[in-house]
Amino acid sequence: MKFEDMKKIWDEQREEHVYVINEQQLHENIKSRKQGASRMVNKMELFLLGVNGITGATLIVLNYVDRSGEVLFGTLMGLFLLGMAAFIWVRRRTRLKHENRFDRTMLGDINHAIENATYQVRLSYAMLLTVVPVFSLAFMGAWKDGKSPVVLGFIAAMFVLAFLLGRWEHRGLHVARKKRLEAMREKLTSEN
Amino acid sequence: MTAQEQESIFHDWLGRHKGVLFKIIRAYAFEEEDRDDLFQEISLQVWRSVPGFKGNSAVTTWLYRIALNTAIRWKGKERRHADHTSPLQPTMPVLQEDNRELDERIEWMYREIGRLNEVDRSLCLLLLDNFSYKEMADIVGISESNVAVKIHRIKKQLSEKSKDTDL
């Protein structure tokens, strides 16, 4: 059969009557999907903003108030964390601004989705990096307080677990999604 | 644009052009549950896109682009499960299949279109619905010559497949 014959068959179909839409349910589901989609990213951003901002500010204040020991390392770490919080805040504003942006072409939309996925990859990587200073602070604090080796071991184990889970999410979810979108772009633009 | 206006335009589009969306979900999702999920995802994107529609193109062209772009990025049930990204709470189905008898030639076409890769499926649907190469190139964002190359291959592939059937 030639493609032109298939086209004639295609033109005969009346797709409007293949399904019946439950409009009330559609309305409900759209509402819940709309909220669900941005909830995860939103939580992740707010969590990172909170952790980085509070830890960074605390470190700087503590090192400023108590200058008896080594202050440079703590201050630099605090500045680094505050910088990270500022980065997340700026990226969050950009994301919210472009949340409902639709490009003129499918390729443009995919490029935009890749941009977002890249942001997600960076954000989850930043989250992974955050584990290290937070762990160091918690561990040092517990150690200075004279906690038992069991408690110190428990804290270390929890942070290792958090790190591994974060790495799993980073690679399995965010990096994989970005790769999938890039593969789609390749399919779209390839000449064969 | 108020939420009420957005809602009203969305329902108007859905009422007049649902056939376009049905064609796309049939080409990209092959199980009832998946079709329902894809339809909801496309509906959400169409609803979101309403304020961005400036009337520079026909509504059908706009809907095709939004729906196809959602469809090629959408993950089926199996893939969502493998990626551990299945929705936590199952929702009530939105689509109910009409029980009328389906044309087996159309069924065959959907089956074969479904075997093309995601991008070729988009181009095939656009071609069957009378979009020109120029319009396809504008919707997809690739050159007309690239569209022509892909279309040539799709036509050849479908014609070859049709030889194996007695339709």
Interface residues (C-beta under 8 A of the other chain):
Chain A: M1 K2 F3 M6 K7 I9 W10 E12 Q13 R14 E15 E16 H17 V18 Y19 V20 I21 N22 E23 Q25 L26 E28 N29 I30 S32 R33 K34 G36 A37 N100 R101 F102 D103 R104 T105 M106 L107 G108 D109 I110 A113 G172 L173 A176 L181 M184 K187 L188 T189 E191 N192
Chain B: H11 L14 K18 G19 V20 F22 K23 R26 F39 Q40 E41 S43 L44 W47 R48 S49 P51 G52 R65 I66 L68 N69 I72 R73 D83 H84 T85 P87 T91 M92 P93 V94 L95 Q96 E97 D98 R100 L102 D103 R105 I106 M109 N117 E118 V119 S122 L128 D129 D138 I139 V140 G141 I142 N146 V149 R153 K155 L158 S159 S162 K163 L167
